[in-house]
Amino acid sequence: MFYAIIGEDRPGTLEQRMAARPAHVERLLALQQEGRLLLAGPCPAIDSPDPGSAGFTGSLIVAEFASLAAAKDWADADPYIAAGVYEKVTVKPFKKVLPA
């Protein structure tokens, strides 16, 4: 089943986010190579694809896991958590409807 992982950034952590990004992306690429990643990306803090110094307010990842517990375990090991970027992480089941 798919699970939505919604990470909400702690204000003022753009520098930590950028430092932890390579390790964060590496984990996402592993999910993609396993065919389990539906989508992933950050949420810009302003209405722009390149928010510059405004940074980001969080991230959304939708990926396939064996269970909610497995998705939570994966999310808990995110480098953004270790770096203090995420203030809150929500993991919940996600049912893909479209595109079919």
N, C-alpha and C positions, 0 to 999 in steps of 0.2 A: 504494500500500500504506500501511497505517497503521503508525505508529511511536510507541512509548512513550518519553516524555522524562521522566526521573526526576531532579529536582534535589534535592540534600540541602543544607540550610542549615548554614552555619557557626554555631556557638553564639554567642549574644549579638548577633545582627544584625537584631533586630526593627525597630529604628529605620531602618536602611538599607533593609530590605524595604518598609516602609510608604512611604518616600520614593520608591523606584523603582517602586512598584506601578502608578501610572497608565500609565507607559510600557510596563510588562510587559502589562497588561490591553489596552492599545491594540493590541499585536501579536496577542494572542489574538482580539480582535474582528475583526481583518483576516482571520485564518484562518476565523473563523466566517462572515463575509460571503462568503468564497470557497467555502463549503460543505465545508471541509476539517477542521474541528474536531469531534472526536467527544466529548471531555470535557476539562475542565481544572479544577484546584482545588488548594488547599493542604492540607497534612497538619498538623492542630493538634497541638501538643506535649502536650496533655492530652486526656482523653476528654470533649470539649465542642465544640460547633459554634462557640463564641466563647471562645477560650482566653485572651483578655485579655493580660496581661503575660507569660504563659507562652510566647506566640508560636507559632511553627510550626517543624516539623523539615524541611520541604521542600515540594515540589509535584509533581503528576503532570499531564502533558499527553499526550493521545493525539490525534494528528492525521495527516492524509494528506500524504505527500510523494512526490516522484517517485523517490527513492532514499534509502538510508541516509545517503549523503554529504550529500544535500540537507537531511535532517532534522538531521544533526549541525551543518551550517553554520548552520541557523536557530537551533538551540539555543545555539550558541556566541555568537550575537549578542544573547542575552537581556539585558535591562537588569539583572536580578538578578546576572548574572556581573560586569558592569561596576561594580556597586555593592558587590561583595564579599560578597553574600549567599550565593550557592551555593559550597559547598566542593567538591562533586563533582557531575557531571552524567553520567548514563548514558542512552544512546540505543540502543534495540533494536527490531527488527521486532515488530509486534503483530498478531495475527490475531483479529479480532472474530468471535465465534461467537454470543453471545446479548446482548441480544435480537436476533432475526433481522430 
